[in-house]
């Protein structure tokens, strides 16, 4: 007997104009910002963060993000449904689409 899938509703979409404009505004700003005792670098918000969501990790992707990938999934033993949407570069969005058998949008809005 196989397990029931724990995720569904996989989708890939280009970033919309508002999301792209937010990235452009961040890139136009200072290279880093200090909040409390932590220094944030602008590429952490505007580039693909595939690989455990930590772009500073060795081997992480640093490509400019262009797509949003999303899916729903079951959380924990209580069986609640959650939704995840993350931004990714073209290569990681294509890999997500291939893995989950969903169509890739024709072109990003950039």
N, C-alpha and C positions, 0 to 999 in steps of 0.2 A: 504494500500500500504506500503510495507516495504522499508526501505532505502537501497540504493546500498552499497555494502561493500566499505570501505574507505582504505582497505589494501589488498595486494595480494602478491604472490610470497614468501610465508613463507618457510624458510628452516633452517635446523640444520645441521652443519658439525663439525667434530672434528677440533680442532686447528691444524694448519699445523706445520711442524718441525721448521720453522723460528719463528713463534709466540711462540711456546713452548720454544725455545732456548732463546728468549728475556725475557720470564718470569724467566727462570733459571738464566740468567745473572743478572737480577734485584735482585733475591733472594740471590745471591752470594755477592752482594754489601752491602753497609752500611744500617742499619735499617731505617735511615731517612736522608732526604736531605732538606736543606733550600734553597728556591728560593725566593729572595726578603725577605718579612717578614713572609712568610708562610712555615711551616714545613710539608713536605710530608713524609708519612710512606710507606715503600715498599709494604706492603700488599694491599694498595689502587690500585696498578697497577697489581698485580698478582692474586688477589682473586676475586671471584664472587661479583659483585656490584649490585645484584638484590635488589630491594626495593628503588625506586626513584634514583638509581645511586649513593647513598651516603653510603659507607660502614661504616662510623663512627656512623651512626644513630642506636639507640637501636633497636634490633630485626632484623638488617640487616644480610644477609648471609655472612659468612667469609670463605666459602669453596674455595679450589683452583679451578680456572677456567680451563675448559677442552674442551669446545665447543663454537662455534660461532653461534648465532641465528640471522637471518636477515629477512627483509621484506621490501616491498615498500608501500608507503602510499601517500595520497593526503594531501597537506598542504594548509591550509587557504582557503579563498574564491576565490582566483585566480585559484585554481585547479592545482597547480604545483605538479609534482610527486617527491618524495624524497625517498632515500633508507637508511635504518638503519641496522647496523651490530654491535652487542654487544657480549661480551664474558660472558659465564655463566658456573656455575658448572653443574655436571650431573643432579642433582635433578631439577634445574630450566630449563635446556634444555629439559628434559623429560616433564615437565609441559607445556612448550611452544609448544612442538611437539603434545602433547595430545590436547591442546586447539585449535590448528590450523589444526589438522588432517593431519600432515605431518609425514613421517617415521623418526625414530631415527636412526642415523648411528650405525653400529654394535659395534664399539669400538673406543675410542679416540686413538690418535697417541702417547700417553705417555707410 
